[in-house]
């Protein structure tokens, strides 16, 4: 299975109810070995950062086996709105 930004985005939307997902392939030659993601989900409400990251990691467990580097930022919808306003 090839890991693509679309595969990551669709899985996060389907499995953790993400309402916004940005996925950037940060591999030097865009070979899908390194990704940076921003995930906004109401399921993150009241959860500490570590628990949010575990939710994302569990969701993408199979994909992470093929990825060499994975950077994530997880926000609630309220945090996302505040960040956009800045």
C-alpha positions in Angstrom: 0.0 0.0 0.0 1.3 3.4 -0.9 0.9 6.1 1.6 -0.3 9.4 0.1 -1.6 12.6 1.6 -5.1 11.7 0.4 -4.9 8.3 2.2 -3.8 10.0 5.5 -6.5 12.7 5.2 -9.3 10.4 4.4 -8.5 8.0 7.2 -8.2 10.8 9.8 -11.6 12.2 8.7 -13.3 8.8 8.8 -11.8 7.4 12.0 -11.4 10.4 14.4 -14.0 12.8 13.0 -11.4 15.4 11.8 -13.1 18.5 10.4 -9.9 19.9 8.9 -6.8 18.0 7.9 -3.7 19.5 6.2 -1.1 16.9 5.0 2.2 17.9 3.6 4.7 15.5 2.1 8.0 16.9 3.5 10.2 14.3 1.9 13.0 15.9 -0.1 11.9 14.3 -3.4 8.2 13.9 -2.4 8.7 10.1 -2.0 6.0 9.8 0.7 8.5 9.0 3.4 8.0 12.1 5.6 4.8 13.9 6.4 3.6 16.9 8.4 0.0 17.0 9.4 -2.4 19.4 11.1 -5.5 17.7 12.4 -8.6 19.5 13.8 -11.1 17.3 15.5 -13.9 17.8 18.2 -12.8 14.5 19.6 -9.6 16.2 20.9 -11.7 18.3 23.4 -10.5 17.9 26.9 -7.7 15.6 26.0 -4.0 16.3 26.7 -1.6 16.6 23.8 -0.1 13.1 24.3 -3.5 11.5 24.2 -4.4 13.4 21.0 -1.1 12.2 19.3 -1.8 8.7 20.4 -5.3 8.9 18.8 -3.7 10.0 15.5 -0.9 7.3 15.8 -3.4 4.6 16.4 -5.5 5.7 13.5 -2.5 5.6 11.2 -0.7 2.6 12.7 -0.4 0.7 9.3 0.7 3.8 7.4 3.3 4.8 10.0 5.0 1.5 9.4 6.0 2.9 5.9 6.7 6.5 7.0 10.2 7.5 8.2 9.2 10.8 9.7 5.8 12.1 11.0 5.2 15.5 12.5 1.7 16.3 13.8 -0.2 19.2 15.3 -3.6 18.4 16.9 -6.1 21.1 17.6 -9.7 21.3 18.8 -12.1 23.4 16.6 -11.9 26.2 19.1 -8.1 26.2 19.1 -8.1 26.1 15.3 -10.4 29.2 15.1 -8.2 31.1 17.5 -5.1 30.2 15.5 -6.7 31.3 12.2 -7.7 34.6 13.7 -4.1 35.5 14.6 
